[in-house]
Amino acid sequence: MIYFDNSATTRTSDAVAKSIYDNLTNDELFGNPGSLHKLGMTAGNKYNEITADIAKNLGCKNTEIIYTSCGTEGTNTAILGYLSKNQRAGKTIISTNTEHKATLETLGHIAKQGYNVVYLKVDKAGKPDLAALEEELAKGDTAMLCFTHVNNETGSVLPIEDIMKIKNKVSPKTVVFLDCVQSLGKLEINLAKLGVDMASFSGHKIHGVKGVGVLYIKTNVRIDPFIRGGGQQSGLRSGTQSLMLAESFAVALKEAVEARANAFEHVSEINAYLREELTKRGATINSPEDGLPFVLNVAFDGFQSETMLHALESFGVYVSTVSACSSKTKKPSYVLLEMGIDRKIAANSVRLSFSRYNTMDEAKEFIAIVDKVYDMYLVR
């Protein structure tokens, strides 16, 4: 099996699986972290230690960490929670039409409530128009900027440092929400240095497990809770804390941070090899040259994307057409269309996405399989 669909999800690492087993079988850690007895105190202390480890690896304070179920929950909580709590901050939100559906659907929802959502145009590399951003911010009514650090379909990297400079100069009170689901563990992330106000993360994208994410909320940024109840997590997300899920995220994050530099170099070699070999075979590379190497979006001449996906699957190769959240629509990628890529090319595009566990041997075998697919299914 060759698994090139790591932007959709990753396999759970052995260390994460072990942490879950150890947690579930430890007679001293099954207590409710909110209970006042010894078992509860033991679990609560461990929970706090884990949160401090996560905060250290993200470059923030442990009091700025909120656990969620996934990146989508984090996005919804950040956007809806901030706007609900800060109704005088402004009625404009600035974003792009290439954001993840978690952001786009949420922005569509608030637009129906009377907010003005401005979508900046993006260029061929998927980067937003910064001149237009500055012009919109100068109007003085922008409550929030909502952007994705790394696009999950193309690997396009947001020029967040440039955006923050413009925002701080023109509209310093405007808050910034950053979707970091695809950049976590692949790019260096230090939230204090980055300067954003809120950021979402997901465990299953970094060889953790599905069901746990993290939302960073900068100190002094106030939001209304998305889930109400017993007041856990400073009242921002009620519900019994899961020590098991928190630790699984911490272990996955620690592994990803420690492996990041070597993984980036290794995957860059795989990406460069595939770019060269696929281009030789007449494929069109949609991912920008300066994109994150963990994602390679490519159009195969003569093959609709879904046809190529299933042809590769017949050889034990797993890729995707568009984001897993949009794959059931069977439409060309809205991200590629917004980047100005021809509809026919977009309709023939698939996404290859890699992890630190992929190998150059797999890349070479993939190219050999692509040749077999063309020989078997296409008369040239």
C-alpha positions in Angstrom: 0.0 0.0 0.0 1.1 3.5 -0.8 -0.7 6.1 1.3 -0.5 9.6 -0.3 -3.5 11.1 1.4 -2.0 12.5 4.6 -3.8 15.9 4.4 -7.1 14.0 4.9 -5.8 12.1 7.9 -2.6 10.3 9.1 -2.1 6.9 10.6 -1.7 7.0 14.4 1.9 6.7 15.5 3.1 3.9 17.7 4.0 6.3 20.5 0.5 7.8 20.4 -1.2 4.4 20.4 1.0 3.4 23.4 0.1 6.6 25.3 -3.6 5.8 24.9 -3.2 2.2 26.0 -1.1 3.2 29.0 -3.6 5.9 30.0 -6.6 3.6 29.8 -4.9 0.8 31.8 -3.5 3.1 34.5 -5.5 2.6 37.7 -4.4 6.0 39.0 -5.4 8.1 36.0 -9.1 7.2 35.3 -10.5 9.8 37.6 -12.3 12.9 36.5 -9.8 15.7 36.4 -12.4 18.0 38.0 -13.0 15.8 41.1 -11.7 16.8 44.5 -10.6 13.4 45.7 -7.2 11.8 45.3 -7.9 10.2 41.9 -9.3 13.4 40.5 -6.4 15.4 41.8 -3.9 13.0 40.2 -5.7 13.1 36.9 -6.0 16.9 37.1 -2.3 17.4 37.8 -1.4 15.1 34.9 -3.8 17.0 32.7 -2.2 20.3 33.6 1.3 18.9 32.9 0.2 17.8 29.5 -1.3 21.1 28.7 1.9 22.9 29.7 3.9 20.6 27.4 1.6 21.5 24.5 1.8 25.2 25.2 5.6 25.0 25.3 5.7 23.3 21.9 3.3 25.9 20.4 5.1 28.9 21.9 2.2 30.1 24.1 0.9 30.0 27.7 -0.9 26.9 29.0 -3.9 29.2 30.0 -4.2 30.0 26.3 -5.0 26.4 25.3 -8.5 25.0 24.9 -9.1 21.4 23.9 -11.6 20.8 21.1 -12.8 17.7 19.2 -11.3 18.8 15.9 -10.1 21.7 13.7 -13.7 22.4 12.6 -14.9 22.9 16.1 -12.0 25.2 16.8 -12.7 27.3 13.7 -16.4 27.6 14.6 -15.7 28.5 18.2 -13.1 31.1 17.3 -15.2 32.9 14.7 -18.6 32.7 16.2 -17.4 33.0 19.8 -15.4 36.2 19.1 -18.1 37.9 17.1 -20.8 37.1 19.7 -18.7 38.4 22.5 -17.4 41.5 20.7 -20.4 42.9 18.8 -18.9 46.4 18.7 -15.6 45.4 17.2 -16.9 45.9 13.7 -19.2 44.3 11.1 -16.6 43.3 8.5 -14.7 40.1 8.3 -11.9 39.6 5.7 -11.0 36.2 4.3 -10.6 34.4 0.9 -12.7 32.0 -1.0 -9.9 29.4 -0.8 -10.3 28.7 2.9 -11.3 25.4 4.3 -15.0 24.7 4.3 -15.0 25.0 8.1 -14.2 28.7 7.7 -16.3 29.3 4.5 -19.5 27.7 5.9 -19.1 29.7 9.2 -18.6 32.9 7.3 -21.6 32.2 5.1 -23.6 31.7 8.3 -22.6 35.0 9.8 -23.2 36.9 6.5 -26.8 35.9 6.9 -26.8 37.6 10.3 -25.8 40.9 8.8 -22.0 40.8 8.8 -20.1 42.0 5.7 -17.7 39.3 4.6 -15.0 40.5 2.2 -13.3 37.8 0.2 -9.9 38.8 -1.2 -8.8 37.6 -4.6 -5.9 35.2 -4.6 -3.2 34.8 -7.3 -2.0 31.7 -9.1 0.1 30.8 -6.1 -3.0 31.0 -3.9 -1.8 34.1 -2.0 -4.3 36.9 -1.1 -4.1 40.4 -2.6 -2.3 42.3 0.1 -3.0 45.7 -1.4 -6.7 44.9 -1.3 -6.3 43.8 2.3 -4.7 47.1 3.3 -7.4 49.0 1.4 -10.2 47.1 3.2 -8.6 47.5 6.6 -8.3 51.2 6.1 -12.1 51.5 6.0 -12.0 51.0 9.8 -14.8 48.5 10.4 -13.0 45.1 10.3 -13.5 42.9 13.3 -11.6 39.9 12.2 -9.3 38.4 9.6 -9.8 34.7 8.9 -7.0 32.9 7.0 -5.5 29.4 6.5 -1.8 29.1 7.2 -1.3 26.3 4.6 -4.0 25.4 2.1 -4.9 21.7 2.4 -5.4 21.2 -1.4 -2.4 23.0 -2.9 0.1 23.5 -0.1 0.1 27.3 -0.7 1.7 29.0 2.3 0.0 32.2 3.6 2.3 35.2 3.9 1.2 35.6 7.5 4.1 37.8 8.5 3.3 40.3 5.8 -0.4 40.2 6.7 0.4 40.9 10.4 2.5 43.8 9.5 -0.3 45.4 7.4 -2.9 44.7 10.1 -0.8 46.1 12.9 0.0 49.2 10.9 -3.5 49.9 9.6 -5.9 48.3 12.0 -4.2 47.1 15.2 -7.4 46.2 17.1 -8.6 43.8 14.4 -8.1 40.2 15.6 -6.6 37.4 13.4 -7.8 33.8 13.4 -5.5 31.4 11.7 -6.3 27.8 10.7 -3.1 25.9 11.4 -4.4 22.4 10.8 -2.2 21.7 7.8 0.9 23.6 9.0 1.2 22.1 12.4 4.3 19.9 12.6 5.5 21.0 9.2 6.3 24.6 9.6 7.8 26.2 12.7 5.0 27.6 14.8 5.6 30.0 17.7 2.3 31.6 18.5 3.7 34.4 20.7 6.0 35.4 17.9 3.4 35.0 15.2 1.2 37.4 16.9 -2.2 36.0 15.8 -5.1 36.1 18.3 -6.6 32.6 17.8 -5.5 29.5 16.0 -6.9 26.0 15.5 -5.1 22.7 15.3 -6.1 19.0 14.8 -4.6 15.9 16.3 -5.3 13.4 13.5 -3.3 15.5 10.9 0.0 14.9 12.9 -0.3 11.2 13.5 -2.5 11.6 16.5 -6.1 10.4 16.8 -9.4 11.7 15.5 -11.5 13.4 18.1 -9.0 15.9 19.6 -7.8 19.3 18.6 -6.6 22.5 20.2 -7.8 26.0 20.0 -5.3 28.8 20.9 -6.9 31.9 22.3 -4.5 34.7 23.2 -4.7 36.2 26.6 -7.1 39.1 26.8 -9.1 37.9 23.7 -12.6 37.3 24.9 -15.0 34.9 23.3 -18.4 33.4 24.1 -18.3 29.6 24.7 -19.5 27.3 22.0 -20.3 24.5 24.5 -21.9 25.4 27.9 -22.2 23.4 31.0 -20.1 22.8 34.1 -17.5 25.5 33.3 -14.5 23.3 32.5 -11.6 24.9 30.5 -12.2 28.3 32.0 -15.8 28.1 31.0 -14.9 28.2 27.3 -15.7 24.5 26.6 -17.6 22.7 29.2 -17.6 18.9 29.5 -15.4 16.4 31.3 -11.8 16.7 30.2 -10.3 13.7 28.5 -6.8 13.1 29.8 -6.4 10.3 27.2 -7.1 12.6 24.3 -5.1 15.5 25.7 -2.1 13.2 26.1 -2.5 11.7 22.7 -2.3 15.2 21.2 0.7 16.1 23.3 2.6 13.0 22.3 1.8 13.5 18.6 2.8 17.2 18.8 6.1 16.4 20.5 7.0 13.8 17.9 6.1 16.1 15.1 8.1 19.0 16.4 11.2 16.9 17.0 11.0 15.4 13.5 10.0 18.6 11.7 13.3 19.7 10.3 14.3 16.3 9.0 10.8 15.5 7.7 10.7 18.8 5.8 14.0 18.0 4.0 13.0 14.4 3.4 9.5 15.2 2.0 11.0 18.1 -0.1 13.1 15.5 -2.0 10.0 13.3 -2.6 8.0 16.3 -3.8 10.8 17.5 -6.2 11.2 14.0 -7.6 7.5 13.6 -8.3 7.2 17.1 -9.8 10.0 16.3 -12.2 8.8 12.9 -13.2 5.1 13.8 -13.5 5.9 16.9 -15.6 7.9 14.6 -18.0 4.7 12.6 -18.4 2.6 15.6 -19.4 1.0 16.2 -16.0 0.3 19.8 -14.8 1.5 20.8 -11.4 -1.0 23.0 -9.7 0.8 23.5 -6.4 3.0 26.6 -6.3 6.8 26.3 -6.4 7.1 27.8 -2.9 4.2 25.7 -1.5 4.6 23.3 1.5 6.3 20.2 0.1 3.9 17.9 2.0 1.1 18.7 -0.6 1.4 18.2 -4.4 -1.7 19.0 -6.5 -1.4 17.6 -10.0 -3.6 17.2 -13.1 -3.3 14.1 -15.2 -4.0 14.7 -18.9 -6.8 12.5 -20.2 -8.1 11.4 -16.8 -10.9 12.9 -14.8 -9.8 13.2 -11.2 -12.1 10.5 -9.8 -11.1 8.1 -12.6 -7.5 8.5 -11.8 -8.2 8.1 -8.0 -9.8 4.7 -8.5 -7.3 3.6 -11.1 -4.5 4.3 -8.6 -6.5 2.6 -5.9 -6.7 -0.6 -7.9 -2.9 -0.7 -7.5 -3.0 0.0 -3.8 -2.3 3.7 -4.1 -4.4 6.1 -2.1 -4.8 9.8 -3.0 -7.7 12.2 -3.0 -9.4 14.5 -5.4 -10.3 17.5 -3.3 -10.5 18.1 0.4 -12.0 15.1 2.2 -14.7 17.5 3.5 -15.8 18.3 -0.1 -15.0 15.0 -1.8 -18.6 13.8 -2.1 -19.7 16.8 -4.2 -17.8 15.4 -7.3 -17.2 19.0 -8.5 -13.8 20.5 -9.5 -11.9 22.0 -6.6 -13.2 25.4 -5.7 -9.7 26.2 -4.5 -8.1 25.6 -7.9 -10.9 27.6 -9.7 -10.3 30.5 -7.4 -6.6 30.4 -8.2 -7.5 30.9 -11.9 -6.8 27.4 -12.9 -8.7 26.2 -16.0 -11.8 24.2 -15.2 -10.7 21.3 -17.3 -7.3 21.1 -15.5 -9.1 21.4 -12.2 -11.4 18.5 -13.1 -8.4 16.3 -13.9 -6.6 17.1 -10.6 -5.8 14.9 -7.7 -4.0 15.7 -4.4 -0.9 13.8 -3.3 -0.1 14.5 0.4 2.8 13.1 2.3 4.0 12.5 5.8 7.3 11.9 7.4 6.7 8.2 7.1 6.6 8.2 3.3 9.7 7.1 1.4 11.4 7.8 -1.9 10.9 4.1 -2.8 7.2 4.7 -2.6 7.5 7.8 -4.8 9.4 5.7 -7.4 6.8 3.0 -7.3 4.1 5.6 -7.6 5.6 6.8 -10.9 5.9 3.2 -12.2 2.2 2.7 -11.3 1.2 5.9 -13.1 2.9 4.6 -16.2 0.9 1.3 -15.9 -2.3 3.3 -15.5 -1.7 5.2 -18.7 -0.7 2.0 -20.6 -3.8 0.2 -19.4 -6.5 2.8 -19.5 -5.5 5.5 -22.1 -4.6 5.2 -25.7 -2.0 7.8 -26.5 
